[in-house]
């Protein structure tokens, strides 16, 4: 059983910064890919970013250059630094881990006021 716990969401003004974190526990491998999806209210969930166990990063075009994902394998934790936030970044952000199955966190709300 894998459990993902996110933290760090909140309300910020446009142009501001927020940092999210997600810690995994349970039967996981340090080589598991982890990352973030987000779901704006009333819309479908969309992929944001992924980091592999080896540290390779990929980003959606909408966040490239503004968001940075990192990980601490020793603590089974990933981080998402979100800079230059825009109102369209407002969403519930979900952490995921790809192992034998795909696992999801409970989500954390990010709200950006314009």
TORNUTI-901622 format. One record per atom (N, C-alpha, C): residue in one letter; x, y, z. Coordinates in steps of 0.2 Angstrom, whole numbers, plus 5000, padded with zeros to 4 digits. Layout:
# TORNUTI-901622
AXYZ ...
//
This chain:
# TORNUTI-901622
X500449945000 X500050005000 X500450065000 X500350114996 X500750174995 X500250234997 X500550275001 X500150335003 X500550395001 X500150444998 X500450514996 X500150565000 X500550605003 X500250665007 X500550725004 X500150775002 X500350834999 X500250895004 X500650945004 X500551005008 X500851065004 X500551125006 X500851185004 X500451224999 X499851204998 X499351244994 X499151304998 X498751354994 X498551414997 X498351464992 X498251524995 X498051574991 X498651624990 X498751644984 X499251694982 X499051744977 X499351804977 X499151844971 X499551824965 X499251854959 X499651834953 X500351864953 X500751824950 X501451844950 X501851824956 X501451794961 X501851764967 X502051694966 X502251664972 X502651604972 X502251554978 X502151494976 X501951444981 X502451384980 X502551344985 X502851284985 X502451224988 X502451174984 X502051114986 X502551064988 X502351014992 X502750954993 X502350894993 X502650834992 X502250774992 X502650724995 X502450685000 X502850635003 X502550565002 X502950525000 X502650454999 X502850405005 X502450365006 X502650315011 X502350245009 X502650195012 X502350125010 X502850085005 X502650045001 X503150004997 X503250034991 X503750074991 X503950114985 X504650104983 X504850124977 X505550124975 X505750194974 X506450204975 X506750264974 X506750284966 X506650224962 X506650244955 X505950254952 X505450264956 X504750274954 X504750344952 X504350354946 X504250424944 X503750454948 X503750514949 X503250554953 X503150624950 X502650654951 X502450714948 X501850744951 X501550794946 X500950824948 X500450834942 X499850824944 X499250844939 X498950894943 X498450934939 X498050984942 X497350974939 X496851004943 X496151004940 X495851064942 X495751104937 X495351164938 X494651154939 X494251194943 X493551174944 X493151164938 X492851114937 X492351104932 X492751084925 X493351064926 X493751044920 X494150974922 X494450954916 X494750884917 X495450894920 X495650844923 X496350844926 X496850844921 X497350884922 X497850894917 X498550884920 X499050854916 X499650834918 X500050904919 X500450904924 X500850964925 X501650954924 X501850904928 X502550894928 X502750824930 X503350794928 X503550724931 X504250734932 X504550694937 X505250684938 X505350614939 X505850584936 X505950514936 X506450504942 X506550434944 X506950424949 X507750444948 X507850454942 X508550474940 X508550554939 X508050584941 X508050654941 X507850694934 X507650654929 X507450684923 X506750714924 X506750774921 X506150824922 X505750834916 X505150834916 X504750854910 X504150904913 X503950954909 X503450994911 X502951004905 X502351024907 X501851044902 X502051114900 X501951134893 X502151194890 X501851254894 X501251244897 X500951294901 X501351324907 X501751274910 X502151294916 X502851294915 X503051274909 X503851274908 X504151344909 X504651344912 X504951404914 X504751444920 X504151424923 X503951454929 X503951404935 X503851334933 X503751284939 X504451244938 X504651224944 X505251184945 X505051124950 X505151064947 X505051004951 X505750974954 X505750954960 X506350924962 X506150864967 X506650824969 X506450764973 X507050754978 X506850724984 X507350704989 X507150624990 X507550584986 X507450514987 X507550484994 X507950514998 X508050485004 X507450495009 X507050555007 X506450565011 X505850545007 X505950515001 X505350504997 X504850564996 X505150614995 X504750674994 X504950714988 X504450744985 X504550784979 X504250854981 X504550904977 X504350974978 X504151004972 X503751054972 X503551094966 X503551164968 X504051204965 X504151274966 X503751304960 X503251344962 X502851384957 X502951454957 X503251484952 X503451554952 X502951584947 X502951654947 X502551694942 X501851664941 X501551644946 X500851614946 X500351664942 X499951624939 X499451664935 X498751634937 X498251674936 X497551654938 X497351584935 X497651574929 X497451504926 X497851444929 X498251464934 X498551404938 X498151384943 X497551414945 X497151394950 X496851334949 X496951284953 X496651214953 X496851174959 X496551114959 X496751074964 X497351034961 X497951034965 X498550994963 X498550924966 X498650874962 X498750804964 X499450784963 X499750754968 X500350714967 X500250644965 X500650624961 X500550554959 X501250514959 X501250454960 X501750404959 X501650344955 X502050334951 X501950274946 X502450214948 X502050164951 X502450104953 X502150044950 X501949994954 X501649934951 X500949964949 X500650014952 X500050044950 X500150124950 X499650154948 X499750234949 X499350254955 X499750294959 X499450314966 X499350384966 X498850414970 X498750484970 X498650504977 X498850574978 X498750604984 X498050634984 X497850664990 X497150684991 X497050754988 X497550784985 X497450854982 X497550904987 X497850964984 X497951024988 X497751084984 X497351134986 X497051184983 X497551244982 X497651264976 X498051324974 X497651374971 X497551434974 X497151484971 X497551544970 X497551574964 X497851634962 X497451684960 X497451744964 X497051794963 X497351844958 X496951874954 X497151924949 X497051994951 
//
